[in-house]
Amino acid sequence: EAGVTQFPSHSVIEKGQTVTLRCDPISGHDNLYWYRRVMGKEIKFLLHFVKESKQDESGMPNNRFLAERTGGTYSTLKVQPAELEDSGVYFCASSNGGIGNTIYFGEGSWLTVV
Amino acid sequence: AQSVTQLDSHVSVSEGTPVLLRCNYSSSYSPSLFWYVQHPNKGLQLLLKYTSAATLVKGINGFEAEFKKSETSFHLTKPSAHMSDAAEYFCVVSHTTDKLIFGTGTRLQVFP
């Protein structure tokens, strides 16, 4: 069974450009999460989808970030326009949901804004 | 509010010696606690989790952690370190399981 897959694994863009990160959750997982770790900081929650609905987007840093999950399958996270402080690792994760259920993480998308 | 504190940013051990990675948590509710590991250029992998069952939790690769409510601790241990254990380890707390609160990470080095 395939795990959580993320694309691209690495990207380098210039300040002001747009980047779109994609996440494919484990098949059958209704819950999809985005987390990120910026340089020198801890991994922080961004948002949570249940199917195609945003359950909790309290961690989204500002309106330059837009997450979508059309059809309740894969998700995209767009950063527009990118700023230097957006550099870091963006993790996607998925789960079946419920107390005690395991959240499975992807390998991350490493974003560098120059 | 919930939080975790990982008391050491770096830990170095020799291969074959015990590993101790320390974690203290703060939670207003009965927490779920996890340890995740990230090897270089890899994703986050769940090592073990505590969800109010047995206080001594066994995980993968010989790791275990003990939930101590009186000390608000959830330290990760392994009797004998292996070179392949070199990685970054994250202590994580959650009330709902849907929003994980990560510690700042402990980087484990293992010397031959």
Chai-1 contact restraints between the chains, C-beta under 6 A:
chainA,res_idxA,chainB,res_idxB,connection_type,confidence,min_distance_angstrom,max_distance_angstrom,comment,restraint_id
A,E42,B,F102,contact,1.0,0.0,6.0,A-B,restraint_1
A,E42,B,T104,contact,1.0,0.0,6.0,A-B,restraint_2
A,I43,B,F102,contact,1.0,0.0,6.0,A-B,restraint_3
A,F45,B,K99,contact,1.0,0.0,6.0,A-B,restraint_4
A,H48,B,D98,contact,1.0,0.0,6.0,A-B,restraint_5
A,I99,B,T97,contact,1.0,0.0,6.0,A-B,restraint_6
A,G100,B,T51,contact,1.0,0.0,6.0,A-B,restraint_7
A,N101,B,T97,contact,1.0,0.0,6.0,A-B,restraint_8
A,T102,B,L46,contact,1.0,0.0,6.0,A-B,restraint_9
A,F105,B,G43,contact,1.0,0.0,6.0,A-B,restraint_10
A,F105,B,L44,contact,1.0,0.0,6.0,A-B,restraint_11
A,G106,B,G43,contact,1.0,0.0,6.0,A-B,restraint_12
A,E107,B,K42,contact,1.0,0.0,6.0,A-B,restraint_13
A,E107,B,G43,contact,1.0,0.0,6.0,A-B,restraint_14
A,G108,B,G43,contact,1.0,0.0,6.0,A-B,restraint_15
